[in-house]
Amino acid sequence: MTVVLCIGTRKGLWLATSEDRREWRLSDPLLLMQEVPSVAVDTRGGSTRLLVGTRSEHWGPSVLRSDDLGATWSEPERGSIRFDEGDGAALARIWQLQPDGEDRPGVVWAGCEPISLWRSTDGGEHFDLVRGLWDHPHREHWGAGYGGAAAHSVLPSPVDGTVHVAMSTGGVYRSEDGGGSWQPRNSGISAYFFPGPAPEFGQCVHKIARDAGDPARLYAQNHHGVYRSDDSGDTWVSIADGLPSDFGFVVLADPATAGRVWVVPLVADGERVPPGGRLQVHRSDDAGSTWTASGQGLPDGCWNAVLRDAACVDDAGTAPGGQDGDAADGAVDGAVGGQDDGATGVYLGTRGGDVYASADGGRSFVEVARGLPDVLSVRAAVVRGAAAPVGA
């Protein structure tokens, strides 16, 4: 088993590889002086394609593709994502790249700034604007979060044509027809910055994730608030009890184990640092009813935030030959150093440029890289038969 970890930063992309997720090889820097706010590893069909959303101060934003782990890159001459003249908008940033399921080969979603959703049917070479969301009557009321007007989460359902999108600021929207029409789904999510009762939309949802056991179960990290929905977003309930703070940017769901979810709490809206300067990951194995903190291998005296896409999980628990989450947990307890190839890996990078990996479901971490530029995005996947990244 080889895991490839893509690390997108404010000034370029790095690739790290490991056979055991404890010893890592770091590539030479790629795409230097380009911001990399989004990255995806598409392993469908037995191949490995890197999709990278970049932003150059000179050339602007684009989606680059590599089928050889960064040795060469491709992009259409006029870019993969372009608004039409009549749209009255220009692409500012690509916040999210999300391959769809194995049964939809070639389909890749992109969430962008200004708030918009795009769909590719050719593996990310060309994208079409999802008009149902762009022409939504609410769009003129969606605002920009502190980081920008971002469609930052795209969750296509593994079982039907349902797609969820989360945006700052607009909240969660759901389509049940593959993107043709959209409805806000924010009931129960706080929007304390508005007067009066919580509105139908306008919530500042920071990130959403889908549970492995039930496609209708979702998790959300809000601008103050951690929530779960058991009905595909129709209603949300708080699961923040037991956490040191309900503020943060990250929420991750285990792709192999139902009910397992991770968050990275930060102190308060105005400070946005780990509580007490101790970077910790909080894990729940019961869909948010209880939480356990882990900081083993993570730094004390850390005052750097982990941004919404600077954290991810791998697919080791679902890869061929991997174990399901419950079996993996049993192996972890007896493994030397807490290592187990069947457990889902957890990864995070800080705004200080440090990157950490866990091979045991977030119980303990090792350092992958130190002193990189501000980490904006990380994505990991199990690959087979792939060449080493450039300079690794």
Backbone hydrogen bonds in HBPLUS format (Angstrom, degrees):
<---DONOR---> <-ACCEPTOR-->    atom                        ^
c    i                          cat <-CA-CA->   ^        H-A-AA   ^      H-
h    n   atom  resd res      DA  || num        DHA   H-A  angle D-A-AA Bond
n    s   type  num  typ     dist DA aas  dist angle  dist       angle   num
A0383-VAL N   A0002-THR O   2.83 MM 381  5.60 166.3  1.85 166.4 171.2     1
A0003-VAL N   A0018-SER O   2.84 MM  15  5.38 168.0  1.86 161.4 164.8     2
A0018-SER N   A0003-VAL O   3.10 MM  15  5.38 141.8  2.25 142.4 152.4     3
A0004-VAL N   A0381-ALA O   2.97 MM 377  5.62 165.0  2.00 163.7 163.4     4
A0381-ALA N   A0004-VAL O   3.08 MM 377  5.62 146.0  2.20 145.0 155.4     5
A0005-LEU N   A0016-ALA O   2.74 MM  11  5.01 167.6  1.76 158.1 160.6     6
A0016-ALA N   A0005-LEU O   2.85 MM  11  5.01 160.1  1.89 145.7 152.5     7
A0006-CYS N   A0379-ARG O   2.74 MM 373  5.20 171.7  1.75 164.5 163.9     8
A0379-ARG N   A0006-CYS O   3.05 MM 373  5.20 147.3  2.16 137.7 146.4     9
A0007-ILE N   A0014-TRP O   2.82 MM   7  5.10 162.6  1.85 168.6 167.1    10
A0014-TRP N   A0007-ILE O   2.96 MM   7  5.10 158.4  2.01 140.7 147.7    11
A0008-GLY N   A0377-SER O   2.66 MM 369  4.79 160.5  1.69 151.7 156.0    12
A0376-LEU N   A0008-GLY O   2.81 MM 368  5.62 157.5  1.86 143.2 150.5    13
A0377-SER N   A0008-GLY O   3.10 MM 369  4.79 162.3  2.14 134.9 133.8    14
A0009-THR N   A0012-GLY O   2.87 MM   3  5.36 152.7  1.94 162.2 171.4    15
A0036-VAL N   A0009-THR O   2.91 MM  27  5.42 155.5  1.97 154.4 161.9    16
A0010-ARG N   A0374-ASP O   2.87 MM 364  5.34 131.8  2.10 141.0 155.9    17
A0012-GLY N   A0034-GLN O   2.82 MM  22  5.14 123.3  2.14 149.9 147.0    18
A0013-LEU N   A0030-LEU O   2.75 MM  17  4.96 170.6  1.76 149.1 152.2    19
A0030-LEU N   A0013-LEU O   2.76 MM  17  4.96 159.1  1.80 157.9 162.8    20
A0027-SER N   A0015-LEU O   2.76 MM  12  5.27 153.2  1.83 158.5 167.7    21
A0017-THR N   A0025-ARG O   2.97 MM   8  5.36 148.4  2.07 141.8 151.4    22
A0025-ARG N   A0017-THR O   2.98 MM   8  5.36 156.1  2.04 150.0 157.8    23
A0028-ASP N   A0390-VAL O   3.17 MM 362  6.25 156.8  2.22 137.4 144.5    24
A0034-GLN N   A0031-LEU O   3.10 MM   3  5.75 135.0  2.31 143.7 142.9    25
A0035-GLU N   A0055-ARG O   3.01 MM  20  4.99 154.5  2.07 149.4 141.4    26
A0055-ARG N   A0035-GLU O   2.82 MM  20  4.99 134.1  2.03 140.0 145.9    27
A0053-GLY N   A0038-SER O   2.85 MM  15  4.91 161.7  1.88 130.6 136.5    28
A0040-ALA N   A0051-LEU O   2.78 MM  11  5.07 147.5  1.88 150.3 157.0    29
A0051-LEU N   A0040-ALA O   2.95 MM  11  5.07 168.3  1.96 150.6 152.3    30
A0042-ASP N   A0049-ARG O   2.84 MM   7  5.06 170.9  1.85 160.9 158.6    31
A0049-ARG N   A0042-ASP O   2.92 MM   7  5.06 157.5  1.97 138.6 146.1    32
A0050-LEU N   A0066-SER O   2.82 MM  16  5.10 167.8  1.84 157.9 159.1    33
A0066-SER N   A0050-LEU O   2.99 MM  16  5.10 148.2  2.09 142.9 148.6    34
A0052-VAL N   A0064-LEU O   2.94 MM  12  5.17 165.6  1.96 151.0 154.6    35
A0064-LEU N   A0052-VAL O   2.85 MM  12  5.17 162.9  1.88 151.4 153.9    36
A0054-THR N   A0062-SER O   2.83 MM   8  5.39 163.8  1.86 161.1 165.8    37
A0062-SER N   A0054-THR O   3.00 MM   8  5.39 148.0  2.10 135.6 139.5    38
A0056-SER N   A0060-GLY O   2.91 MM   4  4.69 175.2  1.91 118.6 119.2    39
A0060-GLY N   A0056-SER O   2.78 MM   4  4.69 144.3  1.91 126.2 133.2    40
A0065-ARG N   A0074-SER O   2.94 MM   9  5.16 151.9  2.02 145.1 153.3    41
A0074-SER N   A0065-ARG O   2.81 MM   9  5.16 145.6  1.93 142.8 153.8    42
A0071-ALA N   A0068-ASP O   3.31 MM   3  5.63 162.3  2.34 111.0 116.2    43
A0079-GLY N   A0076-PRO O   2.99 MM   3  4.93 163.2  2.02 107.2 111.8    44
A0127-PHE N   A0080-SER O   3.09 MM  47  5.83 150.3  2.18 155.3 147.9    45
A0087-ASP N   A0084-ASP O   2.99 MM   3  5.44 161.3  2.02 115.7 121.8    46
A0088-GLY N   A0085-GLU O   3.43 MM   3  6.16 165.6  2.45 117.7 120.7    47
A0092-ALA N   A0113-GLU O   2.74 MM  21  5.35 164.2  1.76 153.3 151.4    48
A0093-ARG N   A0113-GLU O   3.22 MM  20  5.06 153.1  2.30 136.2 135.7    49
A0113-GLU N   A0093-ARG O   2.83 MM  20  5.06 149.1  1.92 155.8 156.3    50
A0095-TRP N   A0111-GLY O   2.85 MM  16  5.59 130.7  2.09 143.5 158.8    51
A0096-GLN N   A0111-GLY O   3.08 MM  15  4.82 142.1  2.23 144.3 141.9    52
A0111-GLY N   A0096-GLN O   2.93 MM  15  4.82 150.0  2.02 125.2 134.8    53
A0098-GLN N   A0109-TRP O   2.83 MM  11  5.00 164.0  1.85 146.6 150.4    54
A0109-TRP N   A0098-GLN O   2.88 MM  11  5.00 171.0  1.89 132.5 135.2    55
A0100-ASP N   A0107-VAL O   2.94 MM   7  5.53 166.4  1.96 153.6 149.1    56
A0104-ARG N   A0101-GLY O   2.97 MM   3  5.41 162.3  2.00 115.5 119.8    57
A0107-VAL N   A0104-ARG O   3.14 MM   3  5.78 163.9  2.17 136.7 140.7    58
A0123-GLY N   A0106-GLY O   2.76 MM  17  4.13 163.2  1.78 123.5 123.5    59
A0108-VAL N   A0120-SER O   2.97 MM  12  5.03 147.6  2.08 128.4 136.5    60
A0120-SER N   A0108-VAL O   2.77 MM  12  5.03 160.5  1.80 156.3 162.0    61
A0110-ALA N   A0118-TRP O   2.93 MM   8  4.99 155.2  1.99 138.7 139.6    62
A0118-TRP N   A0110-ALA O   2.84 MM   8  4.99 153.2  1.91 149.7 156.6    63
A0112-CYS N   A0116-SER O   2.96 MM   4  5.29 170.2  1.97 155.6 156.8    64
A0151-ALA N   A0112-CYS O   3.27 MM  39  5.33 144.9  2.40 121.4 131.5    65
A0130-VAL N   A0117-LEU O   2.79 MM  13  5.48 168.7  1.80 156.6 153.5    66
A0119-ARG N   A0128-ASP O   2.85 MM   9  5.28 156.7  1.90 145.0 151.7    67
A0128-ASP N   A0119-ARG O   2.83 MM   9  5.28 162.8  1.86 136.0 139.7    68
A0133-LEU N   A0130-VAL O   3.26 MM   3  6.01 140.1  2.43 116.8 124.1    69
A0134-TRP N   A0130-VAL O   3.26 MM   4  6.50 171.0  2.27 151.4 154.2    70
A0135-ASP N   A0131-ARG O   2.83 MM   4  5.69 163.1  1.86 153.7 156.0    71
A0136-HIS N   A0133-LEU O   3.14 MM   3  5.07 163.0  2.17 105.5 109.2    72
A0139-ARG N   A0136-HIS O   3.05 MM   3  5.58 158.8  2.09 118.5 124.7    73
A0141-HIS N   A0138-HIS O   2.77 MM   3  5.49 156.0  1.83 126.2 134.4    74
A0142-TRP N   A0139-ARG O   3.10 MM   3  5.29 156.1  2.16 108.2 115.3    75
A0143-GLY N   A0169-THR O   2.97 MM  26  4.90 139.5  2.14 141.1 146.0    76
A0145-GLY N   A0148-GLY O   3.09 MM   3  5.01 141.8  2.24 119.6 113.1    77
A0148-GLY N   A0145-GLY O   3.04 MM   3  5.01 144.0  2.17  99.4 110.3    78
A0150-ALA N   A0168-SER O   3.15 MM  18  5.37 141.2  2.30 144.1 149.2    79
A0168-SER N   A0150-ALA O   2.91 MM  18  5.37 152.8  1.99 149.5 158.4    80
A0152-HIS N   A0166-ALA O   3.11 MM  14  6.18 122.3  2.46 144.4 160.1    81
A0153-SER N   A0166-ALA O   3.40 MM  13  5.03 152.6  2.48 143.6 139.6    82
A0166-ALA N   A0153-SER O   3.05 MM  13  5.03 152.2  2.13 132.1 137.2    83
A0155-LEU N   A0164-HIS O   2.81 MM   9  5.01 167.3  1.83 152.7 155.7    84
A0164-HIS N   A0155-LEU O   3.00 MM   9  5.01 161.0  2.04 127.3 132.9    85
A0157-SER N   A0162-THR O   2.79 MM   5  5.31 158.9  1.83 172.4 165.1    86
A0178-GLY N   A0161-GLY O   2.85 MM  17  4.62 136.7  2.04 139.6 140.2    87
A0163-VAL N   A0175-SER O   2.84 MM  12  5.20 153.0  1.91 146.0 153.6    88
A0175-SER N   A0163-VAL O   2.84 MM  12  5.20 161.6  1.87 155.9 162.0    89
A0165-VAL N   A0173-TYR O   2.90 MM   8  5.32 161.6  1.93 155.3 159.8    90
A0173-TYR N   A0165-VAL O   2.82 MM   8  5.32 162.5  1.85 160.0 165.7    91
A0167-MET N   A0171-GLY O   3.01 MM   4  5.43 148.6  2.11 139.4 149.0    92
A0171-GLY N   A0167-MET O   3.25 MM   4  5.43 166.6  2.27 139.8 137.5    93
A0170-GLY N   A0203-GLN O   3.18 MM  33  5.40 129.6  2.45 164.0 151.2    94
A0202-GLY N   A0170-GLY O   2.91 MM  32  3.94 173.7  1.92 109.6 109.9    95
A0185-ARG N   A0172-VAL O   2.78 MM  13  5.41 167.4  1.79 148.8 147.8    96
A0174-ARG N   A0183-GLN O   2.84 MM   9  5.41 159.5  1.89 150.1 154.8    97
A0183-GLN N   A0174-ARG O   2.96 MM   9  5.41 151.6  2.04 140.4 148.6    98
A0189-ILE N   A0186-ASN O   2.99 MM   3  5.53 169.8  2.00 140.2 142.4    99
A0236-TRP N   A0187-SER O   2.82 MM  49  6.04 133.3  2.04 154.0 168.8   100
A0194-PHE N   A0191-ALA O   2.96 MM   3  5.89 167.8  1.98 131.0 133.1   101
A0223-HIS N   A0204-CYS O   2.96 MM  19  5.53 131.0  2.21 142.7 157.2   102
A0206-HIS N   A0221-GLN O   2.74 MM  15  5.51 140.7  1.89 143.9 157.3   103
A0207-LYS N   A0221-GLN O   3.24 MM  14  5.36 140.9  2.40 143.1 146.9   104
A0221-GLN N   A0207-LYS O   2.94 MM  14  5.36 162.0  1.97 152.6 157.9   105
A0209-ALA N   A0219-TYR O   2.98 MM  10  5.21 147.4  2.09 139.0 144.3   106
A0219-TYR N   A0209-ALA O   2.86 MM  10  5.21 154.1  1.93 150.8 154.3   107
A0211-ASP N   A0217-ARG O   2.98 MM   6  5.51 176.1  1.99 153.7 154.4   108
A0217-ARG N   A0214-ASP O   2.92 MM   3  5.46 166.4  1.93 122.8 127.4   109
A0232-SER N   A0216-ALA O   2.72 MM  16  4.18 156.6  1.77 139.8 136.2   110
A0218-LEU N   A0229-SER O   2.82 MM  11  5.06 152.0  1.90 141.8 151.4   111
A0229-SER N   A0218-LEU O   2.86 MM  11  5.06 159.0  1.90 140.7 144.1   112
A0220-ALA N   A0227-TYR O   2.94 MM   7  5.05 154.8  2.01 136.7 137.3   113
A0227-TYR N   A0220-ALA O   2.84 MM   7  5.05 164.9  1.86 150.3 155.3   114
A0222-ASN N   A0225-GLY O   2.68 MM   3  4.89 167.1  1.70 165.9 164.2   115
A0224-HIS N   A0222-ASN O   2.86 MM   2  5.26 117.7  2.26 111.0  93.6   116
A0225-GLY N   A0246-ASP O   2.77 MM  21  4.80 166.4  1.79 126.8 131.5   117
A0239-ILE N   A0226-VAL O   2.81 MM  13  5.62 166.4  1.83 145.6 146.1   118
A0228-ARG N   A0237-VAL O   2.88 MM   9  5.47 149.7  1.97 151.7 161.6   119
A0237-VAL N   A0228-ARG O   2.88 MM   9  5.47 159.9  1.92 151.0 156.3   120
A0234-ASP N   A0231-ASP O   3.29 MM   3  5.62 169.5  2.30 111.9 115.0   121
A0243-LEU N   A0240-ALA O   3.06 MM   3  5.69 156.0  2.12 146.5 145.8   122
A0266-LEU N   A0247-PHE O   2.92 MM  19  5.56 163.0  1.95 139.8 140.9   123
A0252-LEU N   A0262-TRP O   2.93 MM  10  5.09 158.6  1.98 146.0 151.2   124
A0262-TRP N   A0252-LEU O   2.84 MM  10  5.09 155.5  1.90 144.9 152.1   125
A0254-ASP N   A0260-ARG O   3.07 MM   6  5.52 168.9  2.09 141.4 143.7   126
A0260-ARG N   A0257-THR O   3.44 MM   3  5.92 162.4  2.47 130.5 130.0   127
A0287-ALA N   A0259-GLY O   2.77 MM  28  4.16 162.4  1.81 132.9 129.9   128
A0261-VAL N   A0284-SER O   2.96 MM  23  5.36 152.1  2.04 147.3 155.3   129
A0284-SER N   A0261-VAL O   2.86 MM  23  5.36 159.4  1.91 160.8 166.3   130
A0263-VAL N   A0282-HIS O   2.95 MM  19  5.40 152.6  2.03 150.2 159.1   131
A0282-HIS N   A0263-VAL O   2.94 MM  19  5.40 176.3  1.95 164.3 165.0   132
A0267-VAL N   A0273-VAL O   2.67 MM   6  5.44 169.2  1.68 160.2 161.0   133
A0272-ARG N   A0267-VAL O   2.92 MM   5  5.29 137.3  2.11 172.0 169.2   134
A0272-ARG N   A0268-ALA O   3.32 MM   4  5.96 155.8  2.39 139.8 145.9   135
A0277-GLY N   A0274-PRO O   2.88 MM   3  5.01 159.4  1.92 134.4 130.6   136
A0278-ARG N   A0275-PRO O   3.19 MM   3  5.95 167.5  2.21 121.8 124.9   137
A0301-GLY N   A0277-GLY O   2.80 MM  24  4.76 105.3  2.37 126.6 145.4   138
A0302-CYS N   A0277-GLY O   2.66 MM  25  4.76 157.7  1.71 144.2 138.7   139
A0279-LEU N   A0299-PRO O   3.36 MM  20  6.09 161.8  2.40 170.4 166.0   140
A0281-VAL N   A0294-SER O   2.95 MM  13  5.41 165.7  1.97 159.1 156.3   141
A0294-SER N   A0281-VAL O   2.85 MM  13  5.41 142.9  1.99 150.9 163.1   142
A0283-ARG N   A0292-THR O   2.82 MM   9  5.25 164.7  1.84 151.0 151.2   143
A0292-THR N   A0283-ARG O   2.81 MM   9  5.25 149.1  1.90 143.3 153.6   144
A0289-SER N   A0286-ASP O   3.30 MM   3  5.62 159.7  2.34 109.4 115.2   145
A0298-LEU N   A0295-GLY O   2.85 MM   3  5.09 159.1  1.90 126.5 132.1   146
A0365-PHE N   A0296-GLN O   2.85 MM  69  6.14 142.6  1.99 139.2 151.4   147
A0351-ARG N   A0305-ALA O   3.06 MM  46  5.81 138.9  2.24 159.6 171.6   148
A0310-ALA N   A0307-LEU O   3.01 MM   3  5.10 158.6  2.06 109.0 115.7   149
A0378-VAL N   A0309-ASP O   2.81 MM  69  6.38 141.4  1.96 161.3 151.9   150
A0349-GLY N   A0310-ALA O   2.79 MM  39  5.27 147.1  1.89 160.9 164.1   151
A0312-CYS N   A0347-TYR O   2.98 MM  35  5.33 153.1  2.05 138.8 144.0   152
A0347-TYR N   A0312-CYS O   2.92 MM  35  5.33 161.1  1.95 162.1 160.3   153
A0314-ASP N   A0345-GLY O   3.05 MM  31  5.21 145.6  2.17 132.3 137.9   154
A0318-THR N   A0315-ASP O   3.07 MM   3  5.35 147.7  2.18 106.0 115.6   155
A0319-ALA N   A0315-ASP O   2.91 MM   4  5.95 121.5  2.26 148.0 164.6   156
A0322-GLY N   A0319-ALA O   2.78 MM   3  5.25 159.2  1.82 140.0 142.7   157
A0328-ALA N   A0324-ASP O   2.93 MM   4  6.12 158.6  1.98 157.2 164.3   158
A0329-ASP N   A0325-GLY O   2.95 MM   4  6.16 151.9  2.03 148.2 154.8   159
A0330-GLY N   A0326-ASP O   3.32 MM   4  6.66 154.4  2.39 144.4 149.6   160
A0331-ALA N   A0327-ALA O   3.21 MM   4  6.55 149.6  2.31 144.7 152.7   161
A0331-ALA N   A0328-ALA O   3.06 MM   3  5.09 118.1  2.46  95.3 110.6   162
A0332-VAL N   A0328-ALA O   2.86 MM   4  6.13 151.1  1.95 152.3 161.1   163
A0333-ASP N   A0329-ASP O   3.31 MM   4  6.57 157.1  2.36 150.8 153.6   164
A0334-GLY N   A0331-ALA O   3.15 MM   3  5.55 133.6  2.38 105.6 116.8   165
A0335-ALA N   A0332-VAL O   3.07 MM   3  5.01 155.6  2.13 103.6 111.3   166
A0338-GLY N   A0335-ALA O   3.21 MM   3  5.07 165.4  2.23 116.5 114.1   167
A0339-GLN N   A0336-VAL O   3.38 MM   3  6.13 170.3  2.40 119.6 121.8   168
A0343-ALA N   A0340-ASP O   3.32 MM   3  5.67 151.9  2.40 108.6 115.6   169
A0361-GLY N   A0344-THR O   3.16 MM  17  5.27 127.4  2.45 153.8 165.5   170
A0346-VAL N   A0358-SER O   3.05 MM  12  5.01 147.3  2.16 129.4 139.6   171
A0358-SER N   A0346-VAL O   2.74 MM  12  5.01 142.3  1.88 153.1 162.8   172
A0348-LEU N   A0356-TYR O   3.08 MM   8  5.48 157.0  2.14 146.1 150.6   173
A0356-TYR N   A0348-LEU O   2.83 MM   8  5.48 163.4  1.85 164.5 170.3   174
A0350-THR N   A0354-ASP O   2.88 MM   4  5.44 152.2  1.95 151.8 161.1   175
A0353-GLY N   A0350-THR O   3.05 MM   3  5.39 163.3  2.08 110.9 113.8   176
A0375-VAL N   A0350-THR O   3.23 MM  25  5.67 159.9  2.27 140.9 140.1   177
A0372-LEU N   A0353-GLY O   2.90 MM  19  4.11 157.3  1.95 126.8 120.5   178
A0355-VAL N   A0369-ALA O   2.93 MM  14  5.08 163.7  1.96 140.7 141.3   179
A0368-VAL N   A0355-VAL O   2.78 MM  13  5.32 172.5  1.78 143.5 145.3   180
A0369-ALA N   A0355-VAL O   3.41 MM  14  5.08 160.1  2.45 125.8 127.7   181
A0357-ALA N   A0366-VAL O   2.87 MM   9  5.40 157.4  1.92 152.9 160.6   182
A0366-VAL N   A0357-ALA O   2.79 MM   9  5.40 151.1  1.87 149.2 157.6   183
A0392-ALA N   A0389-PRO O   3.13 MM   3  5.43 170.0  2.14 129.4 128.7   184
